[in-house]
Amino acid sequence: MTQSTTLDDRSRLIVDVLVDAFADLMRADADAFRTKFRKMAADPFAFYRGSACLFYADMTTIEDRWCDERTSRVWIQGDLHAENFGTYMDGAGRVVFDVNDFDEAYVGHVSWDLRRFCASFALLAWRKALGDDVISELLAAYLGAYLDQVAAFTRSDEDRSFALVRENTEGAVHDLVLATTARSRAGLVDRLTVVEGYERRFADVPRNRRLHDAERAEVMAALERYRGTVVPPRRRRDVAYDVKDVIATGGFGIGSAGLPAYNVLLEGYDQALENDVVLSLKQGNVAAPSRIVDDPEVAGYFEHHGHRTAVSQRALQANASQFLGHTEIRGVGFVVAELSPYELDLDWEDLTEPEEILPVLVQLGRATAKLHCVGDADSDHTLVPFQTEEAITAMIGGRREEFVADLVGFAHGYARQTQEDHRRFVDAFRAGAIPGISSSGAHPVG
């Protein structure tokens, strides 16, 4: 069974886009991608999460009625699906509910984020057996809250200080914020490390790999370069950056398969063992939107993908963690961030009824508006030299109902397309039609 004789045109496009996006990483770690593809095979939503590159390939084939000279050049999250929202602790020490993944962030059409989110929710809601009319109403609420918050930002200068926190959230979002406040850095460190002879080190578990001297020296040099990229904290205590242990690690989610990573254990704010800090150094990936954005100024702004990820996160969060930065190892860009105990993803499992989901979507709409409007002329970069909220408001004009109807219709149509794409992907994977990745693996049973 060969790819050229068994795949229809859409199946071949799916395979070609995936191979083009991930070929280098597949060659570097075929096993990691086999695992990634098995996870993507689980259901249409899992496939959608892992195939942002296909979404953007499709964006080149549709007419985007909701972009103009300015709204086609907005800082976007790049992979805005329903499971990329959660909590984190910002640089001011607040537990915030917001978008919490910036690996695909880039400058592009503002509607791409909205389309990707809406289609993802339609897939998620289909899995919960919600009717199309209910899905439409919930998505209209999300988009309405988004537009309302954008409009509110045009009337004030609060976009950089706005945040969803314990005082202004409700329902499942509020519960998640409260649950996050109960977590501790000591608890995280205890799960990842062991203490022997009053010295803490990383635990020896299958996902961790000890470094030889030359590799450890490279990571230590990269860590020193990283320190020059950190924005000094405003109101938080600093750490000494004394390294206690370094390991190579893995086990990231669907989107980060095959990306090399290291964890570094630092002495904390003092010599007590309870407040040590764990940094993650993860190789930056090629942002999915960058594959279709033909703008040399944007591409040339970034030193490498680790730099892009860090700059994007600072732009989109406004008050990012004091540990966020970037570095290089063997000429390859890495993003550096704290492995924080104060990051929890929104869990959709127990959100089953529309009345429970509605307030969540309203808050997600507000969070998305903040995301787009904070990374503009008020931030510390030059890529978006205008007020995003004013650009979006001018672009929508008096077409609010048309805008909502168009994106809701897109969500239903693209969700159905994704369900078919998922079936095609699974068939191609099972048939061994994805070059470099065999469904059976290197060690057949029997």
N, C-alpha and C positions, 0 to 999 in steps of 0.2 A: 504494500500500500504506500504510494508515494504522494508527496505534497502536490506535485504538478497535475496528477490525474484524479485526485480524490477531493480536493477542496474547491468549493464554489468561490465566487469572487469575494464575497464578504468574509468567508473563512480565511481566504488567503490574505486579505487585508489585515485581519486581526493578527494572524501569525507574523506577517511582515512587520507590522508596527511594533509588536512586542519584541521581536528579534532585533529590530533596529534600535529600540530604546535600551535594551538590556544585554546586548551581545557581549560587551566587554566584561560585565559582571558575571554573565553566564559562564564565560570561559574561566574566570577566576575562581568561581565556586558553583559548579553545576549542582551540587547537592542542595545548596541553599535555595537555588531557584526551583529545583524540583519540589522542595517543601513549600515554597511560595506558591507555585502553581497548584499544588494539591489543596492548599488553603483557599485559593481563588476558585477552585472547582466546587467548593462546598455549596454555594448558592449564588444567585445573580448579584446580590449585594456585595458579597465577598469578592466576586469577579470585578465589580465596578470599582471597589476600593483599590484594587491592585492594578488597574488598567487606566490610570489617568492619561497616559500617553495616547490611548485610543480615543478617549473623549476629545482631546485637543486635535487629533487628526480629523475628527468629525467636525470640529468647529471651523475648520478651513473650508468646509463644503456648504455651510449655511450662511444666509444673509443675516447679519446682526443689525437689527433695526435700532438697537439701543446703544450705539456707540457713535461718537463724533471725535473731533480732534483731541478733546480733553478726556472724555470717558473711555477712550481706547488706550489711555496711558495712565492708569490708576494702579497703585500698589495693591495687588491681590494676594490672597492666601494660596491660590493655585490648585488646591485639592480640597475644596470646601464640601465635605460630605457630613452626614449627620453624626458620625462618630468621631469627628475631629474637634469637638467642643468639650471643655472640662475646666478644671480649676488649676491655678498655679499661684505661687506667692510672688508678688511683684517686687520691684526694687525698693518700695516704701514699706514692705512688710505686710501688705494687705493680701488676704486670700481673695482672689478675683476669679470670676467665671468668665470664660472667653474662649476664643479659638486657641488651641494649645499645640499645634503642629505647624511648622513653618518650612519643612523640607522642600516644598514645591513653590514657595513664595516667589513672586516675580512682578514685573510691571506689565499689565495687559488690560484687556477689556473688563470693565466692571461687571458686565453681564455674565462673564464666564463663571465667576464665583457663584452668582445667583442661580444660573442654570444648573451648575454641577450640584449645588445643594438641593435644589428642588427635585431633580431627578433622583438623587440619593434618597430623599425622604419618600418619594413615591415608591421606590423599591422596598424600603424598610416598611412602609405602611401596607404594601401588598403582602409582605410576609406576615403581617398581623391580621390579614383578611379584612382590612378596611375597604369600604366601597369607594369607587372613583369620585363620587360626589363629596364624600367626607374628606378624602385626600385634597380635593380642590379647595374646600373651605379652609382646611388647615394651612395649606400653602398660601392662600390669599391672606390669611392672618399673619403669616411670617413676612410676606412681602409688604403688607400694609404697615406692620411694625417697623420694618426696615425703612420705608419711605418716610414714615412719621419721625423717626429718629434723625434721619438725614435732614429733614426740614427743620427739626429743633436745633441742629448744629448750625444752620444758617442764621439763626436768631441769637446765638451766643458763641462764646469762645471756649466752651467747656469740653470740646472733643478730646483734648489731651488729658484732662482730669477725669472724664467720665469712665465709670467702671461699674460692672454688676458685682455687688458685694453683698454681705449678709443683710445690710439695711434696706436694700431696694430689690431683692429677689423674692420669689415665691415658689411654692410647690416643690417639684423634684430638684430644681436648680438651687433653691434655698437649702434644701436638705443636703445637697452635695457640698455646698459651701461650708455648712456646719460640720459635716463629717470630716472635711479636710482640716479644719482647725484642731481636731482631736489627734491628728497624726504628729509624729515627731521625727527629727533628724536622727536621734539615737535609735529609734526603732528601725529605720531604714538601714543604718550602718550595721546594726546587730544582725540583720538578715543577710547582709552581703559579706560580712567579715567574721573573723575569729580573733580572740585575744589569748596570747600565749606569753607567759612571763611578763605580763603587763605591757606587751607590745601588740598592737593591732595590725592585722594583715588581711588581705582578701582570702576568702575560703577557697579551698581547692575543690571545685565542682566541675563537671564535664564541660560547661560552656566557657570556662576560664582557661587561659593558656599562659604559662609562665614564659617570660621573655629571656632570650639569651642576651649576653652583655652588650653586643653591638646594637640590637634592636632597642634595648632599654635606654641606651645612650641617645638614640635617635628620638625616642619619645620624650626624654628629659629635655633635650634641646628644643623640641617643639613646644613643650610646656613653657620654657623660658621665653620663646618668641610670643606665645599666646598672651603672656602677662602684659605685653606692650599694647595689646588690643582691647584690654578691659577698660570700660568706662568707670572711673572712680565712684565708689558708692557715696550716696548723699547722707543717709541717716542710719546706715547699717555698720556693724563692726566689720573690720577687715580680718583676713586670715593671713598667716605667715607664708603660705605656699610651700611649707616644708613637706617634702614627699615621704610618705611612709611605705607605700607599696604601689606597684604598677602591674597590670595584667592586660593581655589581649582578651577580648570577650566577643560574644555574639548573642543571637537569640532575639533580635529585634522583630518588629511586626511585619506585616505583609509588604509595606512599602519600602522597607530598608534591607531586604534580603541581599546578602552578598557584600554589603558595605563593611570594610574593615573598621574596627573600633577598639579603643582602649579605655580602661577605667584607671583613674589615678586617685589614690587615697591620700588626702592632705591632713596635716595637723589643723585642728579647728581654731576657734577663736581663743583658746587657751590650751594648756596641756592636759586637761581632763579628757578621758577617753570618750566621754559621752557625746561630744559635739564635733567629732571629725567630719570632714567634708569629702564627698566622692564626686569627682569630675568625670564626665564622659567626653572622650575625643572620638568623634564619628566622622568618617569620610563623607564629604558633601556629595550629594547626587545631582545629576543634571535636572534642573527644574522642568517639569513637563510643559508649562506654557512657553518656555524659552525655545522649544522646538518649532514653534510657529510664529513667534514674534520676531520680525525682521527689522530690528532697530539697532544699528551699531553702537549708538550712544548708550543704550541700556546694557548691551552685552559688554561693552568696554568699561563700564563703571566698576565691575567687580574683578578682583584679583584672581579669584577662584570660587568654586561652589561653596566652600566653607565660609568664605567671606560674604558671599551673597546671602547665605542662610542667616548669618549673624546680623548683617545689616538689615535684612528684611524683618527679622524678629524685632529688632529695636524700633524700626519704623512702624510696625503694625501693633506693637504692644505699648509703645510710648514710655513705659516705666519698667523696662526689662530687668531681669535678675542681674545682680552685680557680677556674677560669674560668667556671663555670656561673652564669648569672644571667638577667635579663630586662629588657626595656625597652619603650618604645612609639614608634611612628613614625606620625604623623598620626592619633593616637588608636587605633591598632591594636597589639595585643600581639605582641611578638617574643621568642623564646627565644634566648639567647646562649650559645654554647659554643665551646670550642676545636675547630678541625679538627685532630684528633689523629692522628698516624701510628700510635698504639698501639691502633687499633681494627681488628680483623679479624673478619669473620663466619665462623661455622662453615660449612665447605664440605661439603655432603652428596654431592657428585658421586661421589667415590671410596668412599663408604660404601655398599657394596652387599650385604654378607652379614650375616645376623642376629648372628653372633658379633662382628662389628665394631661393629654398631649398639647392641648391648645395653649395654656400659659407657658409651656416650655418653648413652643415655636415663637411665641411673641418675644420672649427673652432672647432667643437665638437671632431673631430679626434685628433686635436692638444691638446685640453684640456684633453682628455682621456690619451694621452701619458704622459703628465705632471703628471697626477694623479698617474699613475703606477710607474713612474721613480723617483718621489720625495720621496716616502716612502721607501728608501732603506738604504744602508750602510752610507749615508751622514746624515741621520736623527738621532733623539735622542733616538732611541730604538734599540733593538738587535735582533728582530725577522727576519729581512731580511738583513743578513750580507754580501751583495754583491751589485754590481751595476746592477740595474734592466735593464737598457738600454743595457748593454753588454750581459746580459743573454737572453733577447728577440732577440737581433740581432744574437747571436750565434745559438739560437734555430731555427730561420727562415732560416738562411743560404742563399742558393740560391733558396729557395722555395717560394719566395714572391707571384708569380702568383698563385701557388697552394694553399697557405694560404688564399688569398683573395677569390678565387673561392670556397674553402671549406666552409668558413664562410658565404659567400653570399648564397650558396646552403642550408646551415643549416637554415639561416634566413627565406627563403621561406618555407621550410618544417616545421619548428617549428611554423611559423605564421599560416599555415593551420591547424596544430595540435591544436593550441590554439583556433582557431575558433570552432573546433569540441568540445574541452574541455569546452569552454564557454557554448555551447548548453547543454552539459551534466550537467554542474554545475547548470544552470538555471532550468533544469528539476528536478534535485535532490532537489534543494532548494524549488521549488514550491510543490513538493510532500512530503515535510516534512521529507526527508531522511537524513538530516544532524543532528545528535544527539545534543540535547541541544539548537538548533536554529529552531524554527518554522517559516515558511514563513509568517504565518498569525499574529504572535505576540500574546501578552498576552490578547489583548482586541479585539475580533472579531467584525466586523461590524454587526449591526443588533440587 
